[in-house]
Amino acid sequence: MIDIEAVMADFAVRQAERQTQVVEEIQQLKTVILPRLQEAGIARVEIRFDGCGDSGAVEECACLDVAGAAIACPDVTILEDEAGNSDGDGSAELHSLRQALEQLTYMALERHHPGWEINDGACGELVIDVAEATFVLDCSLRFTATDDHSTEL
């Protein structure tokens, strides 16, 4: 017989551990990404996402200079262990800055809006102000609502 209370307690412990891990990885990614954006002369990054029906993705990653003009995301690499998610086997993989920005977005969504891709989903953007070193996640959660009425005649 399955002890549901033990299963739920174990699940809660694993969820808390995952949340701690995600927070640490987000902080590490922010630390790695910011100097690379500064070196490339990028003033702002806007990463747009959209999801629904059990699917979702980063749709666009726009890098802007101080005048607000779009510039290409620099083709720089980041070692996986720099980003805080090495598997510890000594074989750090290379990732592009664009991949790191997308990974940061997905982790922020996991941390703050789990299920953003389910049912009606959500859309929004992660905005990075490089000069201010701020990372702001704007998320619009969609839902279907009903307005039910019952009238006796």
N, C-alpha and C positions, 0 to 999 in steps of 0.2 A: 504494500500500500504506500502511496506517495504522501509524504508529509508536506502539505501545501504551505504551511507556515514556514518550514525550513527552506523550501524552494523560494518563497517570496523573500525571506531574509537574505538568502544567498544572492538573489537577483539584486536586491537593494545595495548590498555591499559591492557587487561588481559594477553597478551603475555609478556609485559614488567614486569608485576607483577610476572609471572611465572619464567621469567629469573632471576629476583632478588632473588626469593625463591630458585631456583636451585643453584645459586652461594653461597648463605648462607649455604645451606645444604651440598654442596661440602666442603666448608671450615670446617664445623663442623665435617663431617666424617673424613677429613684429621687429625683434631685435636684428634679425638678419636682413630683412627686406628694406627697412628704412635707409640705412647707409647707401645701399645700391641705388635706390631711387634718387637720393641726394646727389650722388656722383654723376648720375645721368642727366641732371638738371630738370628732373620731374618735380613739379610743384603739387600736383594733385592726381590721384588715381580714382577712377569710378568703375567699379566692378558690378555689372548688372546681372541679376539672376532671375529665373522664372521657373516655377514648378507647379504641376498639378497632375492628377490621375496616376499617382505613384511614380512619377518621373519628374526630374528637374535638372537644371544645368546652369552653369555660368554662361550667359549669353554673349557678354561683351566685356572687354577690359580696356578702358580708355585711359591713356596717360596724357596729361596736359602740362604745358609749361606755365610759367608765371603769367603769361598773357592770355592763357586759356586756350591756346592753340594745341591741337592734337599732335603728339609726337609718338614715334614708334617706341614700343616697350624694348628696352635694351636687351641685347642677346648676351646676357651674362649667366653664368652657371652658379648654382648653389649646391654644395655637397649635402647629401641627405642628413649626415650627422650634425651639420651646422644648423639645420632646421629643427633639430631636437627629436628626430624620429628614426634614428639609425637602429637597425635590428641587433646591433652589438656583435655581428660576426666579422667586423673589420672590412666589409665590402661596401663602403659608402657609395651610393649612386649619385649621379649628377642630375640636377633638375634645372630647368630654366627659371628665370625670375617670374615669367608669366605663370608657370606651373605653381610656383610658390604662392603667388597672389591668389590663384584659384583655390589652392589647398587651404589658405587662410580663410577664404570666404566660406568654403564648405565646413570648416571646423567651427567658425563663428555661428553658422546656421545650426549646426549640430548642438552647440552649447546653448544658444539662446532661443532657437525656434525649431526644436526637433519635430519632424513630421511636416516640414515646410513644403514638401513635394507631394503630400498625400491629399486625396480627395480634391477639393477646390484649390488647394495649394496656396502659394504665396509668391510674391514678386518683390523686388526692391533692389537695393544696391549697398555695397560697402564702399564708403568714401574715405580715402586716406588723404589727409592734409599733411604733406611732407614737412613743411616749415614748422607747423604747430605740433607735429608728431601725434596727430589724433587719428583714430580709426573709429568711424561711426557706421554702424549697421542699421540701415533703414529697411524695415520689412513690413509689407502690407499683406496681412493674412486675409485670404478670401474664404467666404463661407456662404452656404445656401441657407436662407432664412424663410420662414413661413410666418404669415400673419393670419392666424386662424380666428374665425368668428362663428358663433353659434347663436342663432336667434330663434326663439320659439314664436310661432305665428298663431 
